[in-house]
Amino acid sequence: MFTSLELKIPPPVVALIAAVLMWILTRKFGFSSFDIAYKFALCGFLVGLGLMIDLAALWRFAQAKTTVNPIKPRNASALVTSGIYQYTRNPMYVGNFMFLSAWLVWLGSPYSAVCIVLYVLYMNKFQIKPEERVLQTLFGEQYAVFCKRVRRWV
């Protein structure tokens, strides 16, 4: 039924949609909010961490001379398993998760966490699992070993 959504919406757009929904929940519906000490520093840390994770992933892809286009995983010419990929199979999506976490802290609405959960669920079903099917076909046993050794998220 929803398979038409597989590999259709670029992951940064999915994260942006989640961020907008978080803002709507917080501002438009007036749900309660919280404030924490050092909010600016914590948000800066989370954004910085997300940026470092994303840049480390992009760097590894550039070194391997393979595609970073998440909509066309069939174009992958190499399986990247070193660097940040030793810790997560999807560091760019983890980076987006960090950005959304910073946004959650900034907004101060616990109800916005629902949007982060929806982001993870959407990404697992419509982006990551289809990517994994393609990568399994392209790289076979090498990819299977990688999946056994490294977690999908963290």
C-alpha positions as CSV (number, residue, x, y, z in Angstrom):
1,M,0.0,0.0,0.0
2,F,2.7,2.5,1.0
3,T,5.5,1.0,-1.0
4,S,5.2,3.8,-3.4
5,L,6.9,6.0,-0.7
6,E,10.1,3.8,-0.7
7,L,13.1,5.9,-1.7
8,K,11.0,8.8,-2.9
9,I,11.5,11.6,-0.4
10,P,15.1,12.7,0.3
11,P,16.0,12.1,3.9
12,P,16.8,15.8,4.6
13,V,13.3,16.6,3.4
14,V,11.9,14.0,5.7
15,A,13.8,15.6,8.6
16,L,12.6,19.1,7.6
17,I,9.0,17.9,7.5
18,A,9.5,16.4,11.0
19,A,11.0,19.7,12.2
20,V,8.0,21.7,10.8
21,L,5.6,19.3,12.5
22,M,7.5,19.7,15.8
23,W,7.2,23.5,15.4
24,I,3.4,23.2,14.7
25,L,2.8,21.0,17.7
26,T,4.7,23.4,19.9
27,R,3.4,26.7,18.7
28,K,0.1,26.2,17.1
29,F,-1.5,23.8,19.5
30,G,0.0,25.4,22.7
31,F,1.2,22.1,24.2
32,S,3.1,22.6,27.5
33,S,6.8,23.2,27.3
34,F,9.9,22.9,29.4
35,D,13.0,24.9,29.7
36,I,16.4,23.6,30.6
37,A,19.6,25.2,31.8
38,Y,22.2,25.8,29.2
39,K,19.7,25.2,26.4
40,F,21.8,27.1,23.9
41,A,24.9,25.2,24.7
42,L,23.1,21.8,24.5
43,C,21.5,22.7,21.2
44,G,24.9,23.9,19.9
45,F,26.5,20.6,21.0
46,L,23.8,18.5,19.3
47,V,24.0,20.5,16.1
48,G,27.8,20.3,16.1
49,L,27.7,16.6,16.7
50,G,25.2,16.1,13.9
51,L,27.3,18.2,11.6
52,M,30.5,16.2,12.4
53,I,28.7,12.9,11.9
54,D,27.3,14.0,8.5
55,L,30.6,15.4,7.3
56,A,32.5,12.3,8.4
57,A,30.0,10.2,6.4
58,L,30.3,12.4,3.4
59,W,34.1,12.3,3.6
60,R,34.1,8.5,3.5
61,F,31.7,8.4,0.6
62,A,33.9,10.9,-1.3
63,Q,37.0,8.8,-0.5
64,A,35.3,5.7,-1.9
65,K,34.1,7.7,-4.9
66,T,30.5,6.3,-4.5
67,T,27.2,8.0,-4.7
68,V,25.7,9.9,-1.7
69,N,22.2,10.0,-3.4
70,P,19.9,8.2,-1.0
71,I,17.2,8.0,-3.6
72,K,19.3,5.9,-6.0
73,P,21.2,3.3,-3.9
74,R,21.6,1.2,-7.0
75,N,24.2,3.6,-8.1
76,A,26.5,2.7,-5.2
77,S,29.9,1.6,-6.6
78,A,31.5,0.8,-3.2
79,L,30.4,-0.4,0.2
80,V,31.8,2.0,2.8
81,T,32.5,0.2,6.1
82,S,35.3,2.3,7.7
83,G,35.5,5.5,9.6
84,I,32.1,6.6,11.1
85,Y,30.6,3.5,9.4
86,Q,32.3,1.3,12.0
87,Y,29.7,2.6,14.5
88,T,26.5,3.1,12.4
89,R,25.4,1.9,9.0
90,N,23.4,5.2,8.6
91,P,25.4,8.1,10.0
92,M,23.7,10.7,7.8
93,Y,20.4,9.7,9.2
94,V,21.8,9.8,12.7
95,G,23.1,13.3,11.9
96,N,19.5,14.3,11.0
97,F,18.4,12.7,14.3
98,M,20.8,14.9,16.2
99,F,19.5,18.0,14.4
100,L,16.0,17.1,15.3
101,S,17.0,16.4,18.9
102,A,18.5,19.9,19.1
103,W,15.3,21.3,17.7
104,L,13.3,19.4,20.3
105,V,15.5,20.9,23.1
106,W,15.2,24.4,21.6
107,L,11.4,24.2,21.3
108,G,11.1,22.7,24.7
109,S,8.0,20.7,24.0
110,P,8.0,17.0,25.1
111,Y,5.2,16.3,22.7
112,S,7.5,17.1,19.8
113,A,9.4,14.0,20.5
114,V,6.6,12.1,18.7
115,C,7.8,13.7,15.5
116,I,11.3,12.3,16.1
117,V,9.8,8.8,16.6
118,L,7.9,9.2,13.4
119,Y,11.1,10.3,11.6
120,V,12.8,7.1,12.8
121,L,9.9,4.9,11.9
122,Y,9.5,6.5,8.4
123,M,13.2,6.2,7.7
124,N,13.4,2.6,8.8
125,K,10.4,1.6,6.6
126,F,10.7,3.7,3.5
127,Q,14.4,4.6,3.3
128,I,16.7,2.2,5.2
129,K,15.0,-1.1,4.5
130,P,14.8,-0.5,0.8
131,E,18.4,0.7,0.7
132,E,19.4,-2.5,2.6
133,R,17.7,-4.7,0.0
134,V,19.6,-2.9,-2.8
135,L,22.9,-3.1,-1.0
136,Q,22.4,-6.8,-0.2
137,T,21.9,-7.4,-3.9
138,L,24.9,-5.3,-4.9
139,F,27.4,-6.4,-2.3
140,G,26.1,-9.8,-1.1
141,E,28.0,-11.5,1.7
142,Q,30.2,-8.4,2.3
143,Y,27.1,-6.4,3.2
144,A,25.6,-9.2,5.3
145,V,28.8,-9.3,7.4
146,F,28.7,-5.5,7.7
147,C,25.1,-5.7,9.0
148,K,26.0,-8.3,11.6
149,R,28.9,-6.2,12.8
150,V,27.4,-2.7,12.7
151,R,24.0,-1.5,14.0
152,R,21.5,0.2,11.8
153,W,21.4,3.4,13.9
154,V,23.8,3.4,16.8
